[in-house]
Amino acid sequence: MRPNFVSADEDRRRNRQLQPKQVHPMMAQPAKTILFGGYLDGPKLGTDHVFGFVAGRSHVDAARVHVNARWVLSVDIRDFFQSTPQHRVVDALQGIGFPDEGAELIATLACLRGFLAQGAPTSPVISNICFSELDDFLSQIANDYDVKLSRYADDIVFSGENEYPSELHSRITALFEGGPWQLASQKTSIAIAPKRLKVHGLLVSGSEVRLTKGYRNRLRAYDHLTKKKGHVKPEDLAKMQGHLAYGDFVAKLSSSGVAARDFR
């Protein structure tokens, strides 16, 4: 019996509201094997710019890499999991020491129709392992231009405090030519101050990382409503409290702890 995960087509039809239809119990053991092997640890992956699916790291930490930036270049990998081929999974697992038979077994369980399965508990960590070679090349590009780099899952960001290097984007796009992963051109953005610098869903302004203005306004409204007893349905209250907790989470990890908390 194979795990029955959501395919890429189903994913798009559901507008990315992803839920595994059914997860086979055998998926737990490969997940434990990889997670307990230390591959949630960034340095274990051989790079320090990876923040997605790494223990103790968050998108806020990734955004903080880019404080004091003068410009930001963001690119996005299209269908990251669903474009990671099964043979690449096998090769990557063998490369970190899995025996051939074990790598084949895990790849078979973790993939759907020849690619990493969307919704599988193993896909996030395996995707990082598979992508490690390109991470090395991205690091080299960042070093060549003396700029900052972070990657959170499929979201890759470069930034710098000096002039934006005009050939940087072409260097990055060339890296993906002919490979299994492709960049989503519609999500590529270059922002130069004084335009707002949006990084991993947050704003970087000088030495501060903060929520967007629209989201802060939304949190102010939620904060006001939650203080009025009887004005909010229980199910809506839980949702609002979740958003407020997220605002506090961002505030706690921002450089000063104040910038994101100003909705209170």
C-alpha positions in Angstrom: 0.0 0.0 0.0 1.6 3.3 -1.1 1.0 6.6 0.6 -1.6 8.6 -1.3 -0.4 12.2 -1.4 -1.6 15.3 -3.2 -0.2 15.6 -6.8 0.9 18.8 -8.3 -2.3 19.1 -10.4 -4.4 18.5 -7.4 -2.3 21.0 -5.5 -3.1 23.7 -8.1 -6.8 22.8 -8.2 -7.0 23.2 -4.4 -5.3 26.6 -4.5 -2.5 25.2 -2.5 -4.7 24.1 0.4 -2.6 21.0 0.9 -3.6 18.0 2.9 -2.2 14.5 2.5 -5.2 12.2 1.7 -3.5 9.3 3.6 -0.1 8.8 5.1 1.3 5.3 5.3 2.7 4.4 8.7 6.0 3.3 7.1 6.6 7.0 6.2 7.4 7.6 9.9 10.6 5.5 9.9 12.4 7.2 6.9 11.4 10.6 8.4 13.0 9.6 11.8 16.1 8.3 10.1 16.7 11.6 8.3 15.7 13.9 11.1 17.6 12.1 13.8 20.6 11.9 11.6 21.0 15.6 12.1 19.9 17.0 8.8 17.7 19.5 10.3 20.9 21.2 11.3 22.1 23.9 8.9 25.9 23.3 9.3 25.3 19.6 8.8 24.1 20.6 5.3 27.4 22.4 4.7 25.9 25.9 4.5 24.7 28.6 6.8 22.3 30.4 4.5 19.6 27.8 4.6 16.8 28.6 7.0 13.7 26.6 5.9 13.1 23.2 7.6 16.2 23.7 9.8 15.8 23.3 13.6 16.0 26.5 15.6 15.7 28.7 12.5 12.8 30.7 11.1 11.9 33.0 8.2 12.5 35.9 10.7 16.1 34.7 11.1 16.4 34.5 7.3 15.1 38.1 7.0 17.5 39.4 9.6 20.4 38.4 7.4 19.5 41.3 5.1 19.3 44.2 7.7 20.8 47.4 6.5 20.4 46.3 2.9 20.4 48.9 0.1 18.8 46.5 -2.4 17.1 43.1 -2.4 16.9 40.5 -5.2 14.3 37.7 -4.7 13.8 34.6 -6.8 11.5 31.7 -6.3 11.8 28.1 -7.3 8.6 26.9 -9.1 7.0 23.8 -7.6 10.1 23.0 -5.5 9.0 19.6 -4.1 7.2 18.4 -7.2 10.2 19.2 -9.5 12.7 17.3 -7.3 13.1 14.0 -9.2 13.2 10.6 -7.5 16.6 9.8 -9.0 18.0 13.0 -7.4 16.7 11.9 -4.1 18.4 8.5 -4.4 21.7 10.2 -5.4 21.5 12.7 -2.6 20.8 10.1 0.1 23.6 8.0 -1.2 25.9 11.0 -1.1 25.3 11.5 2.7 26.0 7.8 3.4 22.8 5.9 2.9 23.3 2.4 1.4 22.0 2.0 -2.1 19.1 -0.2 -1.0 18.1 2.2 1.8 18.3 5.2 -0.4 16.1 3.5 -3.0 13.5 2.5 -0.4 13.2 6.0 1.1 13.0 7.6 -2.3 10.2 5.2 -3.3 8.2 6.0 -0.1 8.9 9.7 -0.2 8.1 10.3 -3.9 4.9 10.3 -5.9 5.0 9.8 -9.7 8.7 10.2 -9.8 9.0 13.4 -7.7 9.1 14.4 -4.1 5.5 14.2 -2.7 3.8 17.4 -1.7 2.5 16.8 1.9 4.9 14.1 2.8 6.7 14.6 6.1 10.0 13.7 4.6 9.9 16.2 1.7 11.1 19.3 3.4 14.4 17.8 4.8 15.0 15.7 1.7 14.6 18.8 -0.5 17.3 20.6 1.4 19.7 17.6 1.0 18.9 17.3 -2.7 19.5 21.1 -3.2 22.8 21.2 -1.3 24.9 21.2 -4.4 23.1 24.3 -5.8 23.3 25.9 -2.4 27.1 25.7 -2.7 26.9 27.4 -6.1 24.6 30.1 -4.7 27.1 30.7 -1.8 29.9 31.0 -4.4 27.9 33.7 -6.3 27.2 35.6 -3.0 30.9 35.4 -2.2 31.9 36.6 -5.7 29.8 39.8 -5.3 30.3 40.2 -1.6 26.6 40.2 -0.9 24.3 38.5 1.6 22.2 35.3 0.8 19.4 33.4 2.5 17.2 30.6 1.3 13.9 29.6 3.0 12.5 26.6 1.1 11.9 27.8 -2.4 12.5 31.5 -1.6 16.0 32.7 -2.4 17.1 36.2 -1.5 20.3 38.2 -2.2 21.0 41.7 -0.8 23.8 44.2 -0.5 24.7 47.4 1.1 26.5 48.7 -2.0 25.5 49.2 -5.7 23.3 46.4 -7.1 25.5 44.3 -9.5 23.6 44.3 -12.8 24.9 40.9 -13.8 23.9 39.1 -10.6 20.4 38.1 -11.8 21.8 36.5 -15.0 24.4 34.6 -12.9 21.6 33.1 -10.9 19.3 32.2 -13.8 22.2 30.5 -15.6 22.6 28.3 -12.6 19.2 26.8 -13.1 19.4 26.3 -16.8 19.1 22.6 -17.8 18.4 21.4 -14.3 15.3 19.9 -12.7 14.4 23.1 -10.8 13.2 26.2 -12.6 12.7 29.8 -11.4 9.2 31.3 -11.4 9.9 34.4 -13.5 6.7 36.1 -12.3 8.0 36.0 -8.7 11.4 37.5 -9.4 11.7 41.0 -7.9 14.5 43.6 -7.5 13.9 46.4 -5.0 16.2 49.2 -4.3 15.8 51.6 -1.4 14.0 53.9 -0.8 11.4 51.4 -2.2 10.3 48.9 0.5 12.5 45.9 0.8 10.4 42.8 1.3 12.3 39.6 2.4 10.7 36.3 3.1 7.3 37.9 3.7 8.7 40.6 6.1 10.0 44.1 5.6 13.6 45.0 6.2 14.1 48.7 7.1 17.6 49.7 8.3 18.5 47.5 11.2 14.8 46.4 11.8 12.8 43.5 10.6 9.0 44.2 10.8 5.7 43.0 9.5 4.1 44.7 6.5 2.0 47.8 7.3 -1.2 46.1 6.1 -0.6 43.1 8.4 0.2 45.4 11.4 -3.1 47.2 10.8 -4.9 43.9 10.7 -3.3 42.9 14.0 -4.3 46.2 15.6 -7.9 45.4 14.6 -7.7 41.9 16.0 -6.1 43.1 19.2 -9.0 45.6 19.7 -11.6 43.0 19.0 -10.2 40.3 21.2 -10.3 42.7 24.2 -14.1 43.1 23.8 -15.8 40.2 25.5 -18.7 38.7 23.6 -17.9 40.5 20.3 -16.1 37.6 18.6 -17.2 34.1 17.9 -15.0 31.4 19.6 -13.7 30.0 16.3 -12.8 33.5 15.1 -11.2 34.3 18.4 -8.8 31.4 18.1 -7.8 32.6 14.6 -7.2 36.1 15.8 -5.2 35.0 18.8 -3.1 32.9 16.4 -2.3 36.0 14.3 -1.5 38.0 17.4 0.8 35.2 18.6 2.6 35.3 15.2 3.1 39.1 15.6 4.6 38.6 19.0 6.9 35.8 17.5 8.2 38.2 14.9 8.7 40.9 17.5 10.7 38.6 19.7 13.1 37.6 16.9 13.4 41.1 15.4 16.6 43.0 16.2 15.0 45.2 18.8 11.9 43.3 19.7 9.9 46.5 19.2 9.4 47.0 15.5 6.9 44.2 15.0 5.1 44.8 18.4 3.9 48.3 17.6 0.4 47.0 16.9 -0.2 46.5 20.6 
